[in-house]
Structure formats: structure tokens, C-alpha cells
């Protein structure tokens, strides 16, 4: 998906550091130190966009609710469909914590979009 490889020893070290944090307060403190206010808010906005997309909310409603641009929403959507399941894993973990479930319609739609993306990727790779 990305032109340049994002994983290297620095990003691995960062991920290890984040994983070593014990609770939400430690993570929030780390992010406040590591990010500008704008970067922290942008990460939070993207996660909210991912949550709303996962719920099946339409772009127009997401723009209205979050203030995110359609370009940001599209990028998050691409990550949900073609990405490494980072948003999906985080959303699933959060839902387990809050005992929430996705509607069957949203689950079917997400599976369909994932399968379609995998087919498109296979066609690109094979010819």
C-alpha cells in the first residue's frame, strides 16, 4: 500500500515503547509528549472516522460529526479495506472492552469489501 517501507528499527522501537505502557493514562501522557496537539487530535479524529466507517455511517455524516475532510475519510477507509487491520483490531478490542457488537449488516459489508479488495490486489499482482 505504501511506497516506502514504514517498518524499521526506529518504528519497531516506538511500537515496543507504546506496548510497554501499562494503562491509558501512561499512553495519553506519552502521546502528549511525543505529538503536537494537532498530531494528537488528528490521530483521535482518524480513529473516530474509522469507528464511524466501521458502523456504516455515510461520508457526509462523518464530515458533519468529526470535521474530517473527505480525503481523510477516504484514506481511513482505504486502510480499513486494504490495510494491515490495525484499525480493525483496535476497534474490536475496544468493543470487547465495552461489550459492543457490530450489526450483522455492517459485518457482511466489511467482509464483502475486504474480499473485493483482496481480489483486486490479486489481479494487480498476477497481471
N, C-alpha and C positions, 0 to 999 in steps of 0.2 A: 504494500500500500504506500509506504513512504519511500521517497527516492534515496534518502540516506539511511544508513543503519543507525537506529537510535540506541541500541544496547551497546554499552562499552563499560569499562571498569568504573567510570565515574557514575553512570546511571545505575549500575549494579550496586555501588556503594550507597547511593542515595536511597534506593529501594530497601536495602538492608537496614539502613538507619531508620527509615519510616516504619518498617516491620518491627523494629526493636522497641518502638514506643509502646507504652503499656495501656494507655487509655485515650479517650477523646480529647481531654484537656492537654495532654502532652503533645498530641498530634496537632491540635489547634495552635499551641504555642510554637511548635516547630514551623508550621506553615506561616504564621505571622512573622517569624524571624526570617524565614527563607524567601518569602514572596513579598512583593509590594502589595499594598492594599488592592490595587487594580487587578493584579495577577490572582490574588486570593479570591476576590469577588468573581473574576472570570471563571475560575475553576468551579466555584459554587454554582454559578449560573449554568455552566455546561452540564454539571451533574443534574441540576433541576430540569434542564432541557431533556436530558437522557431519560429521567424519570417520567416526564410527561409523554415523551415519544413512546416509551415502554407501555404506558397506559392507553396509547392510541389517540392521544389528543392531537388535533389538527394544527398545522403550522401557524395559521392565523391566530388561533387561541394561545399558542405558546408565545408568539411575539407579544401579544397583549399582556399575558400573565408574567413574562420574565423580562421583557425589553430586549431579548436577544434578537440579533439580525437573522434574516432568513439564511444568510451564508453560514452563520454559526450553527443554526438548526440543521442545515444540510450536512455540515461537517460531522456533527454529533451523530446524525442518522447514518452516515457512511461508516462511522466507527461501530455503531451498533450492528450494522449488517455485515460489514467486511472486516471489522477489527479483530482484535485478539480476545474479545469477550471480557475486557476489563470492566466496562460499564455494567454489562450483564451480571457479572459475578458480584460486583459491589451492590447492585440493586437487589439481587437475590438474597445476599447476606443481610441487607438492611430489612428486607421484607420478612425474613425469618425472625430477625430480632423483634420486629413489630407485629409478627404473626399476621402478615398480609398475604394475599394471593392475587395473581393476575386472573383476569377473566378468561374463560376458555377461548373467546373470540380473539383476544389480544395474543394469547399463546399460539393459536393457529396462524395468525397473521405473521408473527415473528418467525415461526418455523418456515412458513412459505417464503418469506423474504430471505432468510438465511439460505435455504435450498436454492433459490433463484440466483443468489449471489455466488454460491459455490459452482453452479452450472456455468455461469458467465465466466468465472475465473478459469474453470477447466477448459472452456472453449478458447479463451485467450492464450492459455499455456500450450494447448495442443494444436493450435493452428489457425 
